[in-house]
Amino acid sequence: LQETHKVYRQKLEEVTSLQTACSSSIQKQKKTLKDLKYRLQRCKPRASPEEFALIQQISSQIKERQNVFFDMEAYLPKKNGLYLNLVLGNVNVTLLSNQAKFAYKDEYEKFKLYLTIILLLGAVACRFILHYRVTDEVFNFLLVWYYCTLTIRESILISNGSRIKGWWVSHHYVSTFLSGVMLTWPDGLMYQMFRSQFLAFSIFQSCVQFLQYYYQRGCLYRLRALGERNHLDLTVEGFQSWMWRGLTFLLPFLFFGHFWQLYNAITLFGLSRHKECKEWQVGV
């Protein structure tokens, strides 16, 4: 056992050394490509047609090379972004094997599904059964924790090579903030006037997220089977023409949800102009 552990530590040191060497080489090549790209941009205005075509070809090769570097860096330790540094500190969150990466992504998808079901049940209970402020606080705290956890998990997935869209992560940051606003909204006339509408919207939103999850998961599995998507892609990425067959069923719900959000904004604007309104949460 001791000999096996000794060999393991030696191999671990070798892996660490190789990781450092690869990271250093990638950074040097990325800097070289950046300088080359800058010089090509300066040459474009005065280039002849033949030279312009050559510049376009080289630019295309540079872009392909950058994609190769992105895939390589998914298996190398890297510095965390500002958000992960604030939450976790300078901890290496890079997963080294495809199996570990896919297992983490799959667990992320299941986490979304299970919490969507729990939030749906919680919203139904608060709307029709539990008319207490303390249960509303528990539900709103669960929303804050859910969206905050999503942002952390998505940041870890990005560090491991997932091409999550920026608007998707930003949407969860905004949702975390707004859920925090609901959590701090004190009980009163304004809160009670908006409470039923908010809980009804939460029920509808959870149902739509549940349907959307299964639709997108089916699309993503088909794209993976066709070899067109990465195993770390989420159930919000990729689109093909054949997806319209299922999307036509979801579109009315999605559009209705957006109009309901607009209605919520109009309602809150009206409440903010109410003579009894004193809470800052209404305006936010």
C-alpha positions as CSV (number, residue, x, y, z in Angstrom):
1,L,0.0,0.0,0.0
2,Q,2.8,2.4,0.9
3,E,4.6,1.7,-2.4
4,T,1.3,2.3,-4.3
5,H,0.8,5.5,-2.5
6,K,4.3,6.6,-3.3
7,V,3.8,5.9,-7.0
8,Y,0.6,7.8,-6.8
9,R,2.3,10.9,-5.4
10,Q,5.0,10.7,-8.0
11,K,2.4,10.6,-10.8
12,L,0.5,13.4,-9.2
13,E,3.7,15.6,-9.2
14,E,4.3,14.7,-12.8
15,V,0.7,15.7,-13.7
16,T,1.1,19.0,-11.9
17,S,4.3,19.7,-13.7
18,L,2.8,18.9,-17.1
19,Q,-0.2,21.1,-16.3
20,T,2.0,24.0,-15.5
21,A,4.1,23.5,-18.7
22,C,0.9,23.3,-20.8
23,S,-0.7,26.3,-19.3
24,S,2.5,28.3,-19.8
25,S,2.8,27.3,-23.5
26,I,-0.8,28.1,-24.2
27,Q,-0.5,31.5,-22.7
28,K,2.6,32.3,-24.8
29,Q,0.9,31.1,-28.0
30,K,-2.3,33.0,-27.2
31,K,-0.2,36.2,-26.8
32,T,1.6,35.5,-30.1
33,L,-1.8,35.0,-31.8
34,K,-3.1,38.2,-30.3
35,D,-0.2,40.2,-31.6
36,L,-0.5,38.5,-35.1
37,K,-4.2,39.3,-35.2
38,Y,-3.6,42.9,-34.3
39,R,-1.0,43.3,-37.1
40,L,-3.3,41.6,-39.6
41,Q,-6.0,44.2,-38.7
42,R,-3.6,47.0,-39.4
43,C,-2.7,45.5,-42.8
44,K,-6.2,45.1,-44.0
45,P,-6.9,48.7,-45.2
46,R,-4.0,48.8,-47.6
47,A,-4.0,45.1,-48.7
48,S,-4.5,44.0,-52.3
49,P,-7.4,41.5,-53.1
50,E,-5.0,38.6,-53.0
51,E,-3.5,39.8,-49.7
52,F,-6.9,40.4,-48.3
53,A,-8.0,36.8,-49.1
54,L,-4.8,35.6,-47.4
55,I,-5.5,37.7,-44.3
56,Q,-9.0,36.3,-44.1
57,Q,-7.6,32.7,-44.3
58,I,-5.0,33.4,-41.6
59,S,-7.7,35.0,-39.4
60,S,-9.9,31.9,-39.8
61,Q,-7.0,29.7,-38.8
62,I,-6.3,31.9,-35.7
63,K,-10.0,31.5,-34.7
64,E,-9.8,27.7,-35.0
65,R,-6.6,27.7,-33.0
66,Q,-8.3,29.8,-30.2
67,N,-11.1,27.2,-30.1
68,V,-8.4,24.5,-29.7
69,F,-6.9,26.4,-26.8
70,F,-10.3,26.7,-25.2
71,D,-10.8,23.0,-25.3
72,M,-7.3,22.4,-23.9
73,E,-7.8,24.8,-21.0
74,A,-10.9,22.9,-19.9
75,Y,-8.6,20.2,-18.6
76,L,-6.0,22.6,-17.0
77,P,-6.2,24.5,-13.7
78,K,-7.0,28.1,-14.1
79,K,-7.6,31.1,-11.9
80,N,-11.2,31.5,-10.8
81,G,-13.3,34.5,-11.9
82,L,-14.2,37.3,-9.6
83,Y,-17.5,35.7,-8.5
84,L,-16.0,32.3,-7.7
85,N,-13.1,34.0,-5.8
86,L,-15.5,35.9,-3.7
87,V,-17.6,32.8,-2.9
88,L,-15.1,29.9,-2.8
89,G,-11.7,31.6,-2.7
90,N,-8.8,30.6,-4.8
91,V,-9.8,26.9,-5.0
92,N,-9.1,24.8,-8.1
93,V,-12.5,23.7,-9.5
94,T,-11.2,22.1,-12.7
95,L,-12.3,18.5,-13.2
96,L,-9.7,16.4,-15.0
97,S,-11.8,13.7,-16.6
98,N,-14.7,13.7,-19.1
99,Q,-16.6,11.4,-16.7
100,A,-16.2,13.8,-13.8
101,K,-17.2,16.7,-16.0
102,F,-20.3,15.0,-17.3
103,A,-21.3,13.7,-13.9
104,Y,-21.2,17.3,-12.5
105,K,-23.2,18.7,-15.4
106,D,-25.8,15.9,-15.0
107,E,-26.0,16.6,-11.3
108,Y,-26.6,20.3,-12.1
109,E,-29.5,19.4,-14.4
110,K,-31.1,17.2,-11.8
111,F,-30.6,19.9,-9.2
112,K,-32.6,22.3,-11.4
113,L,-35.4,19.7,-11.9
114,Y,-35.8,18.8,-8.3
115,L,-35.7,22.4,-7.0
116,T,-38.3,23.4,-9.7
117,I,-40.6,20.7,-8.3
118,I,-40.0,21.8,-4.7
119,L,-40.6,25.5,-5.6
120,L,-43.8,24.5,-7.4
121,L,-45.1,22.7,-4.4
122,G,-44.0,25.5,-2.1
123,A,-45.7,28.2,-4.2
124,V,-49.0,26.1,-4.3
125,A,-48.9,25.6,-0.5
126,C,-48.3,29.4,0.2
127,R,-51.0,30.4,-2.3
128,F,-53.8,28.1,-1.2
129,I,-53.0,26.6,2.2
130,L,-50.4,28.4,4.3
131,H,-51.3,32.1,4.6
132,Y,-48.5,33.0,6.9
133,R,-45.7,35.5,6.6
134,V,-43.1,33.0,7.9
135,T,-43.9,30.5,5.2
136,D,-43.6,33.2,2.6
137,E,-40.2,34.1,4.0
138,V,-39.1,30.4,3.8
139,F,-40.3,30.3,0.1
140,N,-38.5,33.5,-0.8
141,F,-35.3,32.3,1.0
142,L,-35.5,29.1,-1.0
143,L,-35.7,31.2,-4.2
144,V,-32.6,33.2,-3.2
145,W,-30.7,30.1,-2.3
146,Y,-31.7,28.3,-5.5
147,Y,-30.7,31.1,-7.9
148,C,-27.5,31.8,-5.9
149,T,-26.5,28.2,-6.1
150,L,-27.2,28.1,-9.8
151,T,-24.8,31.0,-10.4
152,I,-22.1,29.2,-8.5
153,R,-22.6,25.9,-10.3
154,E,-22.7,27.6,-13.7
155,S,-19.4,29.4,-13.0
156,I,-17.8,26.1,-12.2
157,L,-19.2,24.6,-15.4
158,I,-17.7,27.6,-17.3
159,S,-14.4,26.9,-15.7
160,N,-14.6,23.4,-17.0
161,G,-15.3,24.3,-20.6
162,S,-19.0,24.7,-20.8
163,R,-20.1,27.3,-23.3
164,I,-22.9,28.8,-21.2
165,K,-24.4,31.9,-22.8
166,G,-23.7,35.1,-20.9
167,W,-27.4,36.1,-20.9
168,W,-28.4,32.9,-19.1
169,V,-26.0,33.5,-16.2
170,S,-26.9,37.2,-16.1
171,H,-30.6,36.2,-15.9
172,H,-29.8,34.2,-12.7
173,Y,-27.9,37.0,-11.1
174,V,-30.9,39.3,-11.7
175,S,-33.2,36.6,-10.3
176,T,-31.1,36.3,-7.2
177,F,-31.3,40.0,-6.6
178,L,-35.0,40.2,-7.1
179,S,-35.7,37.2,-4.9
180,G,-33.7,39.0,-2.2
181,V,-35.9,42.0,-2.6
182,M,-39.0,39.9,-2.1
183,L,-37.3,38.3,1.0
184,T,-36.7,41.7,2.6
185,W,-40.2,43.1,1.7
186,P,-41.9,43.7,5.1
187,D,-45.5,42.5,5.6
188,G,-48.0,45.2,5.0
189,L,-50.8,46.5,2.8
190,M,-48.5,46.7,-0.4
191,Y,-47.1,43.2,0.2
192,Q,-50.6,41.7,0.7
193,M,-51.9,43.4,-2.4
194,F,-49.1,41.8,-4.6
195,R,-48.7,38.5,-2.7
196,S,-51.4,36.4,-4.5
197,Q,-50.3,37.6,-7.9
198,F,-46.6,36.9,-7.2
199,L,-47.3,33.3,-5.9
200,A,-49.6,32.6,-8.9
201,F,-46.8,33.7,-11.2
202,S,-44.3,31.5,-9.3
203,I,-46.6,28.5,-9.9
204,F,-46.9,29.2,-13.6
205,Q,-43.2,29.8,-13.9
206,S,-42.3,26.5,-12.2
207,C,-44.7,24.7,-14.5
208,V,-43.1,26.3,-17.6
209,Q,-39.6,25.5,-16.4
210,F,-40.6,21.9,-15.8
211,L,-41.9,21.6,-19.4
212,Q,-39.0,23.5,-20.8
213,Y,-36.5,21.3,-19.1
214,Y,-37.9,18.1,-20.7
215,Y,-38.2,19.7,-24.1
216,Q,-34.6,21.0,-24.0
217,R,-33.2,17.8,-22.6
218,G,-34.6,15.8,-25.4
219,C,-33.2,18.2,-28.0
220,L,-29.8,18.2,-26.4
221,Y,-29.6,14.4,-26.2
222,R,-30.5,14.2,-29.9
223,L,-27.8,16.8,-30.8
224,R,-25.3,14.8,-28.8
225,A,-26.3,11.6,-30.6
226,L,-25.6,13.5,-33.9
227,G,-22.3,14.6,-32.6
228,E,-23.2,18.3,-32.8
229,R,-23.0,19.3,-29.1
230,N,-20.4,19.1,-26.3
231,H,-21.1,16.9,-23.3
232,L,-20.9,19.9,-21.0
233,D,-23.5,21.9,-22.9
234,L,-26.6,22.8,-20.9
235,T,-30.3,22.4,-21.7
236,V,-30.4,25.9,-23.0
237,E,-28.0,25.6,-25.9
238,G,-28.3,24.6,-29.5
239,F,-31.2,24.9,-32.0
240,Q,-32.2,23.0,-35.2
241,S,-35.1,23.3,-37.5
242,W,-36.7,20.0,-36.3
243,M,-37.0,21.5,-32.8
244,W,-40.0,23.6,-33.9
245,R,-42.2,20.6,-33.6
246,G,-41.9,20.6,-29.8
247,L,-41.3,24.3,-29.5
248,T,-44.7,25.2,-31.0
249,F,-46.3,23.6,-27.9
250,L,-44.1,25.7,-25.6
251,L,-44.2,29.1,-27.3
252,P,-47.7,30.1,-26.1
253,F,-46.6,29.4,-22.5
254,L,-43.3,31.3,-22.9
255,F,-45.0,34.4,-24.5
256,F,-47.7,34.3,-21.8
257,G,-45.0,34.2,-19.1
258,H,-43.3,37.3,-20.6
259,F,-46.6,39.2,-20.7
260,W,-47.3,38.2,-17.1
261,Q,-43.9,39.6,-16.1
262,L,-44.9,42.9,-17.9
263,Y,-48.2,42.8,-16.0
264,N,-46.3,42.3,-12.7
265,A,-44.2,45.4,-13.5
266,I,-47.3,47.5,-14.3
267,T,-48.9,46.3,-11.0
268,L,-45.8,47.2,-9.0
269,F,-45.6,50.6,-10.7
270,G,-49.2,51.2,-9.7
271,L,-48.5,50.2,-6.1
272,S,-45.5,52.5,-6.0
273,R,-47.8,55.4,-6.7
274,H,-50.2,54.3,-4.0
275,K,-50.6,56.9,-1.1
276,E,-49.9,54.1,1.5
277,C,-46.7,52.9,-0.2
278,K,-43.6,53.4,2.0
279,E,-41.5,50.4,1.1
280,W,-38.5,50.8,-1.2
281,Q,-39.0,47.2,-2.5
282,V,-42.1,48.2,-4.5
283,G,-40.1,50.6,-6.7
284,V,-37.3,48.1,-7.2
